[in-house]
Amino acid sequence: MKVCIKYMVSLRCKKVVLLELEKLGLTCNSIDLGMVDIEGDISTEVLETLNTNLKEWGLELLDDKKKILVEKIIAVVIELIHLSDEVPKVNNSDYISERLGYSYTYLSNLFAEVEGITIQKYIILHKIEKVKELLMYGDLTLSEIAYKLHYSSVAHISNQFKNVTGLSPTNFKKMNIMRKNGLEDI
């Protein structure tokens, strides 16, 4: 039985789901971001218990087909930006469309309807979060980060970063260094 889980977007989330399945004596055939294939049929009561347990971790079962597809879109975007170092051989819209088997126009309209923002804006927000992470914890230059995240230029990444955060990447990094050194009030 396939079950969709909202907010399951990391390896830690997968571990939590596996733990909760184990507590209920359920066997997992496969697990992916946002989706679990559980062996056999599951009673409504067990599903409700699983949902209650998952909610304690900030996760929840999905049953609405639109929301399930949106969670799959989110999982593909998370995988694309945060979990993969490979450059997709096609643009983001084609990649998402191919992975999910729907036209990008349909997926984009559905995503905007359910989430209130476009897939492209969602991708940009996640890319900027990844840039922030790499600036804070990595030793990469902005040029290297731009290349890693498939930006066409440093100017492009800088403009997007400033539009989303209100800061240039350089100022963001300086603020972080000051914070780490306890100098933010100086």
N, C-alpha and C positions, 0 to 999 in steps of 0.2 A: 504494500500500500504506500503510495507516494503522499507525502505531507509537506506542505509549504510553510516556512517559518519566517515571519517578519523580523527584520533587524538582524538577521543572521549574516553578518558581513565580515567575519574574521575567523582565523584559526581558533581563537579562544572560544568564540561562539560555537564552533563545531564541537569542541571538547565538552562544553556545557551541555549541548544537546545529547551527545553520546552518554554522558554521565546520567542525565535524566531518563534516557531510554533504558539504560542498564538498571536503574532503581526500580523501574516498572517491569523489568524482566522482558523487555522487548529487544529484538535483534535487528540491527541495522545492516541492510544489504549494501547500501552506498549512501554517502553523504557529500553534499556539495553546498556551496553558499546558497542559502535560502531554500534548499530542498533536501529531504531525507526520504529514502526508500526503506520502509520498515517491512520486515518479513511477516507475511500473513495478514489477516484482517484484524482490525482493532475495534473493540466495542466503543460505543459512544462515551461510556463512563471513563474508560481508560484514556480516551482522547481528551476529555474534559480535565482529568487529573494531570495529564501531560501539559495541557495548556496552562493550567494554574501554576504548575511547577516552573514552566518556562517564563511566565510573567514575573516571577520573583527575580529572574535574571535579566529582565528587560526585553525578553523575546515573547512572541506569541504566534499561535497557529493562525493560518489564513484559510478562508474558505471561499471568498469572493474571487471569481475568475479574473476580473480586472486587476485587483490588488495583487493576486498571485503573479500575473504577468509583469506588473510594475516591479515587484520584488525581484523577478528574474532579470529585468533590465538593470536594476540597482546592483545585483550580484555581478553581472557582466562588466559594468562600469568599474566597480571596486576591483575586480580581478584585473581588468585592463590597466588601471592606473597604479594600484597599490601592490599587486601580487605578481605582476609579470614584468620582466626586464626585456622581453622580446618586442621588437617593433612590429606592429601588425602590418601585414602586406597590403592592406586596404585602409581606407579612411574609417574613422570611428563609426559613422552611420552605417556603412556597408558591413563592418565587423559585427556590430550589434544586430543588424538585420539578419545576417548569415547565421549567427549563433542561435538566434531565437526562432528563425523560420517565419518571420512576418515582415511585411514591408516597413521600411523606416518611417514612412509617413504615418502609418497606422500606430506604430509604437510611440512615435513622437506625440501624436495627438492624445493617445491614451495616457501617457506619462504626464503631460501637461494638465490633463483633466483631473488626474488623481493627486499629483504632487504639487500642482500650482506653479511649476517652473518647467522650462524645456529641458530635454535631455542634454542639449549642448551646454546650457547654463549649469546643469548639475555636474557635467564633466569638468567644466572650468573650475567650479568650486572645489571639486576633489583634486584637480591638478594643483590648485593653489595651496590646498592643505598639504599635499605631498611636497611642494616647493618649500613651504614653511618648515616641515619636518626635516628636509634635507639641509636647509640653511641652519637650523638649530642644532642638529645632531651629526651632520656629515662634514666631510672635509672637501666637498666638491665646490668648484667655482660655479658662478652663475652660468657660464658657458657650458660647463659639463652638465649642469642640471637641465638647461634648455635642451641639450642633445638627448639626455636620458628620457625626458618627458615629451620628446618629439615636437618641440617648438621650432619654428622656422628661424628664429633669431633671438638674441638676448633682448633686443628692443621689444619684441612681441611678448616675451615672458614678463619683462619689467612692466609693460603697459597693463597687461592683465592683472598682475600682482597688485599694482597700485589701484586699479579700478575696484578690485575686490576688498583689499585691506585698508586702502587709504595711505599706505606707506610704500616707498620704494623697497625693493629687496635689500638694498644696502642699509637703509635706515632700520628696517626690521631686524637685520642681523646685528647691527650696532646696539639696538635696544635690548636684544637678547643677551648680548655679551655684558652690557651694563647691569642687567637684571641678575645675571649669574654672579657677577662680582659685587652685588649689593650697592651699586652706584646709581640706581634709578632716581634717587631723590636729589642728586647733586646737580 
